[in-house]
Amino acid sequence: MSKTIIGLSTDELRALVEQAGEPAYRGNQLAEWIYRREAHTFEEMTNLPLGLRSQLAREYEIGRSRILSVQHGRDTTTKLLLAMSDGARVETVGLPYAGHFSCCVSTQVGCPVGCIFCATGMSGYTRNLTAGEIVEQVLTVQETVRSRQLPAGSHTDRIDHVTFMGMGEPLLNQAATMKAIQLLKNELGIAMRHLTLSTVGFVPGILKLAGEKTQITLAISLHAPNDRLRRKLIPRAIKFSVTEILDACREFVRQTGRRVTLEYCLLNGINDGSREAHELAGVVDGLNCHVNLIPYNAASGLTLHSPPREQIRTFRSILESAGIPVTQRLQRGAGIDAACGQLRNRTI
Ligand code: SF4
């Protein structure tokens, strides 16, 4: 596999061109072509000397993925199946909204965590993605959605929000994820506060984010108020207890001043009872957080169900009565299996 250019920062590109005997500012031009002008080939980079373009083409590839399939939902959601340079396949989703444009990226090929309600978890785990492969998904979604020519005003031209909520557990690939965060901020100009990292709760990773005062939005996939129930839902994430995870969240809030989001996938008859709602309200007491309720999205092959509406309302009102801010995630992309927990490489 030859070296790829996407994934290098402007500073790294400046060093790279200097090694090739060119002035450092050529590195800035290279970054402009890759990250802002979405170049697919070195030939397109017409303001770079021909000799440099040829040399780069001999030694590097840009690192763009191949689009294997595109699915457009009725609600403007777009899901892509991408092949990386070694053939590894990941799914990524574009969510154009009025006024902004979001992308949900994958950080691993498959996922080793194996949550029982998640289609990705069923596919097993192949490998980590590189920072370049994570950022590349954003560029490809941006280009693909733009080519749909949706009505004017239905979204911004460039992706301005990224969620690390696709295939994989980002904190099991933390180095690449952190580098991708820096690239999205510095090279694509996406505000840190518009980046959301979702984790099942790997405490050392959360504490590292806290220690670095990372201004991202941290979302914890909690899904249960106690360890016994959580062990059933996320069998391979039992290393850290609910108490340890929430303590790490408190530390994140203390160091960053950022409110934490607690994701709670509501599964009928499993974690959606009034007892769990009261217990949840008790364990998050005093934590600067809001709870995001996610009624389960049916994934083929799984026999789980979303609770009836009345049950969701009751769960929500118990939390709200305890003074906990609650949101309920809008289901987008369900028609094309692009909603939360539905991403999966179907061709594995
Ligand atoms: S929900 Fe997230 S952590 Fe759990 S199996 Fe799916 S991708 Fe992995």
Residues whose N, C-alpha, C, O or C-beta is under 5 A from the ligand:
A	BS01	SF4	C111 V113 G114 C115 C118 T120 G121 G166 M167 G168 E169 V200
